[in-house]
Amino acid sequence: MKKVLSRGAAVAVSLAFASVAGAAADGPTYCKDHAAPTITAPTGGSVACQSAITKASQKFVKAVVKTRGKCILKRDYTACPNTKDDEKVAKAAIKAQETIAAACGDTSGLGSSYDGVGGSDVGSCTLSQHHGTAEVFVGLTHGIPANIVSANEDCGAEIGKVAQKTLASVLKVVDKCIEGKIKAGDTGDIGEACVGSISGGVITAPTDGDTDAALDALFAKSSASLIDACGSLSEANIVALTACPGATTAEHVAECVTCSVFDAVNEIVDQQYAETGTLVTNGAGAIQTAVDAAATGDKLLVQSGTYNESVHIPSATCNGGDNDGLSCLGDSECPGGGVCESPADNLAIVGCGAAADNRPVLEPPLMGADPNGITAAGVDGLHFQALELRGWDENGVFATNADGISFRDIYGDGATADDDFSVYAVFPVVSRNVVVEGSEVINVRDAGIYVGQSEDITVRFNDVHDNVTGIEIENSLTADVYGNTATANTGGILSFKLPGPAIQTHGFHNFFDNLSYANNTPNFAIPGSTVSAVLPGTGFMIISDDDSVYRHNFLRDNDTFGFAILDQEIINVLVEGPGPFEPTSPDQDTERLQFRNNNVRENGGNPDPSTEEFNSYGNWVFALSTDTNGTCFEGSTINPTFTLHEGSEAFPDCP
């Protein structure tokens, strides 16, 4: 059980944090680790600048959360995101940037790496990061713009409203404390005093007594309100909430909001007061030059503008041992005690300008273009944020053999200068601990977001549209895919194993709370590629997946079918003889899947005519070569369904 303490271990647990600590021991962990921000008080004319950064940023974050949250709480799956709200967020960002620029003529005394940086860049880079933080916060605390179960409508609305109000209030309390310490000339650890930290799921509250008491009161109020609104719901209805993923009790919901607020506040304050990144100004080869000069753990803040360059992250080499200095993809390739590492391990490349939809744009140079915008091999701990990738022949970002790689607020447009399309936009493979969140991809001829031959994957809160396929998880283990919107693709979301890759396993995934609707775009994939066979009108396609759960997904208006569940062998049967999955590969079956309470309606109304084997499609299509293989259903309508397998037994109910 998490134990969340107020005012240090010597003081009794407060009412607010006690309610968080009451969550079940086997419940989800919502609190991410954060050290307290290291805040150095500004001096001279920069005091007013720092105050302007704080106040303008606070207004911007409130505008993002309110705008995005209001749309989601309408629970109209076609409503969000939308251009009007995008323009409103950009307008709020521009106003905040202008305020910061006007107040920050002197930045020489800022207590961060912004010392001496122009005020317009300070605002652009700070708000850009706030934008990513706020969008993920909204995803966690508001869910998707669709209600899976009507009984939880009041609870879901209360979560969103309480989260918005609590975040704004906590930011005010924390900022008041920080500004008070600065004004008083406090030279102590302001971050510990005013913000606190999180480690191992445990919140260490601020050491400033007044701030701690104010936060206790805020969290007590929010927790009580949430438990009152959600406490009468059954576990099944709590699980069906699209906010607070993984919650099964009202106490989990309260914990979710408390931790999401605390997490967001830590990030926002860190970005406002404790920036450590180095500004990369626009120019020929600027990003590559900065990457080459970077050391382990560095952060690059990339100025808005267009960069006609492809970027190569320095690959890993053996440090010591028998292969010292040679390229490697893991310690096993460095015998004799060597370590495989890159000077760019834990590098962050973060764009400025995203808040006003003015991210740095990476486009191919006119001559000598690499097929990828960014390439990395064997580099651990990479983070890419707020970058726009346009028109690359192959991939926007290609990364392989990484342990820890994350993408946040990436915009990918695959339309190339010669009227062709990129193959992928976000393309990590053979990696562990992969996160793709809050990103948007269009005009890609394979998958907008693809994760392959990897494990421990999170893909959430992304918007993928006008691609051949929106999201693909391939030949991988343990992916959590939730809160995504896939529309106007040929196929929305794909989860499958192919026989070609070296890693021949796929399963133990959790796909939930995804919107996949109106994916009816004609297929424009490379002829002969695997995805060229995806039929227009595909909502969700699953091939040779094992031991995975598909729950509370929302599928509508996909012309050919909602869900299609197949195995590798049946594809060869359908194409009459040896087909794309010959020679046979291991584990071709689709086994032990759970389909729970998916909302699948109005699909299959205009099926693609290209395959005559199916007279009609529908909400569910099962094409299995043997039998039901342990697959089960709960609360999902299976009508109409085309089922092909040797047995005739019905699909059983899930236990």
N, C-alpha and C positions, 0 to 999 in steps of 0.2 A: 504494500500500500504506500502511495506517495505520502510524504509528510511535509506539509507546507507550513513554514514557521513565520511568525511575525516578530520583528525586532530581535531576531537572533534566538538561539536555542534556549537561552535562559528565561525567556518570557513565554507565557502560556499562548497556545494557539488561539488566534483571534476568531471571531464568529465567521468573518468572510472566508478566511483561508481554511477554517475547519470544514466548511461545507465542501470545499474542493478536495480536502484530504479524505472525505467520506466516500469517494468513488471506490468501486469494487477493485480488489487487488488485481484481477485479470482484465481490467478495463484498458482502453487505449491510453497512450501517453501523448498528451497534447503539448506539454511544455518542452520546447527545444532549448538546448544548452546555450546560454549567453553569459559571457563575463560582463560585469558592469562596465559601461563605457568609460574610457579614460579621458576625463574632461579637464582641459587646462584653461583657466580663465583668460579671456581676451584682455588686451591692454589698449590704452590710448583710444584713438578714434575707432578702433574695431569693436569696441563694446557696443556701440549703437548698431553696427553692422550685424553682429551676432544676434542681437535682440530682434532685428528685422528678419533675419533668416528664420529664427524660431517662430515668430508670430505669423509670417507669411506662409511658412511651411505647414503650420498647424491648420490654417484656414484651407489650404489646398487639400490636405489629407481628408479633412472633414467633407469637402466638396466631392472628392472621389468616392468616398464610402457612401455618402448620402445619395449621390447620383446613381451609382451602380446598384446599391442596395434597393433603392426605390423601384427600379425597373424589375429586379429579380422578384421582389415581393408581390408584384402583380401576378406572378405565376402563369404567365403567358409564354409558352415555349418559343414562340416566334418573335418575341419582343426584344430580347437582349442577345448580344450587344446590338446597338443601333447607332447610326450616324449622328443623330441629334445629341445623344449622350456623349459620344466621343467629342463632339464640338464643344459641349459644355465643360468637359474636363479640360480640354486644351485651352479654353478661354480662361478658366480658373488658374491654370498653370502660367499662362502668359502674364496675367495680372500679378501673380506672386513673384514671377521672375523680375518684372519691372520694379516692384517694390524693393526687392533685394538689391537689384542693380543700383537704384537711386540711393540706397542707404550705405552701400558698400564701396564708396570711392576709396576708402582706406581699409585694406585687408591685411596690412603688414603685421598687425598684432593679434590676428586670430590664433587661437591655440590649437591649430590643426594644420594639416598639409595644405589648406587653402591660403596660408600666409602668402600674401603678395599676388594671389590670383585675382583676375578681374572679377568684379561683382556679377557680371552677366554669366560668366562661367560657373561661379559659385552657385548661383541660383539654378542654372540649367542642370548641373550635375547633382545637386542635392535633391531637387524635385524629381529628377529622373528616377532616382533610387526609391524615393517615397512612393512614386507611382507603382513600382513593382511590389513593394511591401503592401500597399493599400489594396491592390487587386487580389493578391493572395489572401489577405485578411477577409475580404468580402466573400471570396470563394468558400473559405472555411466556415464563416458564420452566417452565410445567407443561402448557400447551396445553389441549386439550379432554378431557372424560371419555369418550373413545372411542379405540380403537387402530385406525388405518386399515390398518396393515401389521403383522402379528404379529412379524415379524423384528426390528423396532426396539423391542420392548417393554422389554428390559433397558436399552437406551440411554435411552429416554424416562423410565423410572423414575429412573435415575441423575441425569439432568438436574434433575428436580424435587427430589430429596433433596439433591444437592450445592448447588443454589441456596438452599434453605432454610437449610442449615447455614452456608453462606458468608455470607449476609446477616446472620444473627445474630452471627457471629463478627466480621465487619468493623464492625458497629455497636458492639460492645463495645470493640474496639481504638480506634476513632475517639472514642467517648465518653470512654474513659480518658484519651486525649491531651487532649481539651478540658477535662475537669475538672481534670487536672493543671496545665494552663496557667492556669486560673482560680485554683486554689488557690495557685499560685506568684505570683500578681499580675501575670502576663504582660500587657502592654498592646500587644503586637504584633498582627500579623494572624493570629489563631488559626485562622481558616478555611483559609488557605493552609498553615499549619503542620500541621494535623491532618486535613484533608479532601482538599485538592487541588481540581483543576478539570478540565473537559473543554472543548476548543475544536476545532472542525473534525475531530472524531473522534479527537483526540489527548488522552490522559489525562496531565495533569501531576500527578505524585504528590505527596503531602504533603512539606513541607520538613523536618518533624521526622524525624530519622534513625531513631529507634526505631519510630515509627509506620510509616514507609515499609518498614522491614525486616519488620515483622510482617505488613503487607499483602502484601508480596512472597511471604512464606511461605504465606499463606492462598491466594492466587491460584495459586501454583505447584502447591499440593496439589489444588485444585479442577480446574485445567486438566489435570493429569496423570490424575486420576480419570476425567474426561470423555473424554479422548482414548483411554484404555484401554477404556472401556465402548463407545465409539462408533466407534473408529478402524477396525474391521474391516467396518463396514457399507458397502454400495455407496452411490454418490451418490443413486440412486433411493430408497433407504431413509432416508437422511438427509433428503432433500426431503420424504418422507412423515411425518416427525416433526411432531406438532402443536405442540410447543414450539419456540422459536427460529425464528420465521418467516423464510424466505429462506435458511436454512443449507443448504449443499451438501456441507460437509466437517466432520470432527470438530473441526478448528481453528475453523471458524465457530461451532460449538456452544460451545467454550470462550470465544470472544470474546463470544458472546451472554450467557453467564452473568456473565463479568467485568464487562461494560458495564452489564448490567441491575442488578447489585448496586451498582456504583459510582454509577449514575444514581439508584437508590432511596435510597442513603445520602445523597447530596447533597440530595435533596428533603427527607428526614426531618430531617436536621440543620438545614437552612434553616428548616423549620417549627418546630423546637424552640427554636432559639437566635436566629434572625434575622428573626422575623416583622415585617413592615412594614404589615400590614393595619389598617384602622380598624374597630372593633367597632360594628355597627349593632344597637341594642337594640330590642326589640319595641315597637311602638306604631303608631298610625294614620299611614299614609303614610310609614312610616320608611324603607323601601327607596328609594322615589322621591325623598324628601328627600335621602338620602345620595348617590344617583346624580346628582342635580342639582348637588350641591356638589362632586362629584368632579372631579379634574383628570386629565389624561392619565397613564396608567400606574398609577392608584390601584387599591388592592385593598380590597374591602369584605368584612368577616367578619360574616355575618348570624346573629344569635342565634336559637336554636330558638324555635318558636312558630308561630302562625298569623297570616298577613298577608293581610288582605282588601283587596288593592289590585292593580291592573295597573300595570306598570312600563314606562315609555318611556325608552329610552336616547336622549340628545340626538343628533339627526341631524347629519350632516355639512353644513357650509356652506363657501362659497368664502372663503378667507382671502387677501385681496388680489386684484388683477386686476380685470377689467371687471365681474364679477358679485359683488363683495365682499359677503359677508353673505347671499347667496342660497343656498337649499338645493341640494345637489348629490349625485351618486352616483359621481363620479369627476373626476379633474383635467381631463378633456376638457370638462367643463361649466363650467370656470373659466378662460376665455381671458384673455390679457393677463398671464400669469405667475402667476395665482392657484393656490392649492393647496386641494383638497377635503379637509377634515379635520373631525373631531369632537373636542370637548373630552373625550369619553369614549373616545377611541382607547386601546387596550391596557388597558381596564378589566377587572378580575376581580371577579365576584360569587360569593363562596364561602360556602356554608352551614356552620354549626356543628352538631354533634350527630349527624352521619351515622354515626359509629362505633357509636352506641347506637340506630340507626334512629330518630333524633329530629331529622330535618332540618327547617329552616324550611319551612313550607307556604304556598304562594301559592294562594289561592282567590279566586274572584270576589267583589267586594263585593255587598251586597244590592241596591244601586241604582247605575245608571250604569256597569255593568261593560263593560269593553273585551272584545272577543272573544278577545284573546290575553293570556296571563299576562305575558310580556315581549315587547316589540317593539323592534327595532333596524334602522336602514337606513343604509347607508354608513358604518358604524363598524368600524374595523379592529382586529384583535388582541384581540377579546373572549374572555373565558373565563368559563364558567358551571360551577359545581361544587357538588355536595352540596345540591341544591335539590329540593324536592318540589312538583310542579305538579298541581293537582287541579281537575277539573271545568270547564275553560274551554270556551266554546262552539266556538271554532275551534282554537287552538293553545296548547300550553304555552309554548314559546318560538318566535317567528317572527323570523328575521333574514335580511336581504337585502343584497347588494352589499357583502360583507365580504371583506377580504383577511386571512385568519387569524382563525378562530373555532373554539373548542373547547368540548366538553361532556364533563364527567367526573362519574360517579357521580350522574346525574340520575335521579330516580324520577318517572314520569309515570303518573297514573291519570285516564283520560278520562271516567269516569262522572260525569255532571253532576247537579245538585240536582233537575232536572226529569225524571230518568230518561232522559236522552239521553246522547250521547257526544261527546267532542272529536273533531275531524277528524284532527289530528296532535298529537304531544307535542313532539318535537324536529324543527324544520322550517326548516333553513337553505337558501336558494335563491340563485342567481346569485352565487356566492361562490367564492373560491379558498382552498386550504389549510384544509380543513375536517377536524376530528377529532371523532368521537363514540365514547366508550369507557366501559366499566364501568358502563353505565346499564341501567335496567329500566323497561319500559313495558307497561301493561296497559289494556284497555278503551278502545281507540281505534278509530274507525270507518273510518279510511283506513289510515294507516301509523304504527306506533309511532315508528319512526325513518325520516325521509325526507330525502334530499339530492337536490336537483334543479337542473339548469342550472348545474352547478358543475364544478370541476376540482381535481385534486390532493386526493383525499378519502381519509380513513382511517376505517373503521367497524369496531371490534373489541371483543371481550370483553363484548358486550351480551347481555342476557336479555330477549327480547320474547315475550309470551304473551297469549292471550285478546284479541287484536286482530283486525281484518279481515285486514290484512297486517302482518307483523312489521317487515321492513326493505324499503325501496324506494330504488333508485338510478335516477334518471330523467333522460334527456336530458343526460347528463354525460360527462366524460372522466376517465380515470385514477383510478379508485377501487380501493383495496385494502380488501377486506371479508373479515375472517377472525376465527376464534375466537368467533363468535356462536352463541347458542342460540335457535332459534325453534321454539316448540311451542304447541299449543292455539290457534293462529290459524286463520283461514280459509285463508290462504296464508302460507307461511313467509317466503321471500325473493323479491323481484321485481327484475329488471333490465330496463329497457325504455326505448324512445323513443316518444313520442307526437307527433302532427302539430301540436298546438296551440301549444306554447311557441315563443318566438322562436329559441331555440337548437336547431337541427335536426341534432344529432349525438349519438352515444352509442357509447362503446367504449373499448378499451384498458384494460379493467378486469382485476382479479385477484381472483377469489372462491375462497377455499380454507379448509379446516379449519373449515367451518361445520356445526353440527348443525341439521337441520331435520326434526323428527319429529312425528307425530301432530297435524298441523295440519288438524283436521277440524271446527272450529267453524262452525256455520251463519253465512252471510254476513249481517252487519247494517249494511252500508254504506248511504250515502245513495242511494236509488233513482235510477238513471240515471247515477251517477258511474262513472268508469272501473273502479274496483275492485269495483263491484257485480256485475261479470261474472266475478270470480274464483270458481272453483268450490271449495266445501269439499273438503278433501283435497288441496290443492295444496302440494307441498313446495318447488318452485323453479320460477318462470316467467320466461322470457327472451323478449323481443320486440324485434326489430330492433336487436340488439347486434352490433357488429363488432369483430374483432381482440382478443377477450378470452379469458382462460384461466379454466376452471372445473376445479379439481383437488382431490382428497382431501376432498371434501365428503361428509358422512355423512347419508343420507336414509333414514328408516325410517317405516313405519306411516302414511303419508299415503294416505288412502282412495282418492283419485282418480288421482293420478300422483305420481311422484317429480320428475323433470325434465319440463317442457313447453317446447319450443323452437319459437317461431312467428315469423312476420313480419307486418307490418301488412296486407298485401294478403290474406293467407289468412283473417284475421278477417272481412273483408268477404265472402269466399267462403262461409265457414261460416254467416254470417247471411243468406245468399241475397240478394245485391245490395248496393247502396250501404249501407255500414255506418258504424261509429263512426270509421273512418279516412279517410272521404271528406270533402272532396276530397283527392286524393292528395298526399302530402308527399314531399320528397326522401328518398332513402336508406331505402326501406321494407324492404329485404332484411335478412336475418340472415346474416352472412358471416364466414368465416375464424375460427370459434370453435375452441378446443381444449378437449376434455374428457379429462382425464387422471386415471385411477385414482380415480374417485369410487366410494364405497361405497354403492350404491343397491339396496336389497332390501326385500321385503315391502311394497311400495307397490301401490296400485291394487286392493286387495282388496275394496273396497266403493264403487265409483265413483258419483259423483253422477249421478242419472238425468236431469237437466234438459236435457242436450244429446244428441239422438238420433243426431247424425252419428257419434259414436263408439260402437261396440258394446261396447267394453271399453277400459279404460285400462291402465296398467301402470307399470313403473319409468321408462320413457322414452316420451315422446310427441313426435314431430316433425311439425309442420304447416308446410311450406314451399311457397311458391307456385311456385318455379322448380326449383331443384336443390340439391345439397348445398353449393354456394357456398363450397368450400374448408374446410368444417368437418371436423375429424378427431377420432379417438378413440384412446386408449391405455389398456389395462387396465381398461376399464369394460364390464360386461355390458350388452348392449342387448337385453333380452328381458323381457316382450313390448314391442313398439313399434308404434305406429300412425304411419305416415309418409305424408304427402300432398305429392307434388310431381310435376312433369311427367316427370322422368327416373326411371329405376329403378336407377341405380347405387348401390352400397353406399357407406357412409361410410368413407373411407379411414383407415388407421392414421396416427397422428401421427408425423412424422419424429423 
